[in-house]
Amino acid sequence: MSQKLIEAQHLKEYFDAGSSVFRKKYLKAVDDVSFFINRGETLGLVGESGCGKTTLGRTLLRLYQPTGGKILYDGKDITKVEMLPYRRRMQIVFQDPYASLDPRMTVGDIVGEPLDIHHIPANKKERQEMILEMLRRVGLNSEHANRYPHEFSGGQRQRIGIARALAVRPEFIVCDEPVSALDVSIQAQVVNMFEDLQQSMGLTYLFIAHDLSVVKHISNRIGVMYLGKLVELGESEEMIFHSLHPYTRCLISAIPVPDPKTSRASRRIVLQGDVPSPRNPPSGCRFRTRCPYATQLCAQQEPEFREVSEGHYAACHHLERIG
């Protein structure tokens, strides 16, 4: 059995963005991204809004058909295969718990729908037992099964979404900003629940988020995206304390520190300018328009995403200067 559960090789996801007289235009949401996630591991994925995190997660699950590259699941190429057998092994928890649940279905039917699609329960009694078991795992009880989504708070709705994803006993779950729509007090409960479920069910996560403080808590490794590109990837501790890419350092400097003295002493790195349009990204390094280390080389040549030290990858021409 392969240690790598899922792997992306030079993955691309381009969307049609209209055409001019001379050529067709594309929005390059994910552009030549390569990484893997080991079995039982959590890979955190961070970056600004619009950088391609969610698109990458959905492309891995083949909710979007990749424009280029390969997706390997447990060593098998699933880029162009029939996905129904793999849907049971790969699931997603959506960002918005208000929009991702059908308001006309009871909680029991929402959690039971994937069981019906994959013909898992042998009879109605077994189906009901499976639904109640999943609700119990996420901190809900049997009384909740007959209610509708509008009767629940945001945190409870997200728990229902998690129960639905877990119902078919998957191996791999894409957690698409699962706590960003929740109150801060509820976020910690849901993140801790994700960790408990991982231990008890042997799950593998791609955990997408804006908040690096959440990601560093739950992730074994962290990947940083900027404008459709993976710019740095490494072990969680290594990324927090020894990051290499200037964009990663900027994100880490923005993590809130609870101690006022430490907070005042720490230096916040503020980026200049706005994120360029993904329809018309800068030539060479996409971060160069906001990077304090940028030179003419950065405009002319795209940096290679390379292994700098064991398990630590970065894409920058000036790592020696930054370090």
Summary of the structure (lengths in Angstrom):
residues: 323
radius of gyration: 20.9
end to end distance: 38.4
largest distance: 68.1
contacts: 1012
relative contact order: 0.14
helix: 36%
strand: 24%
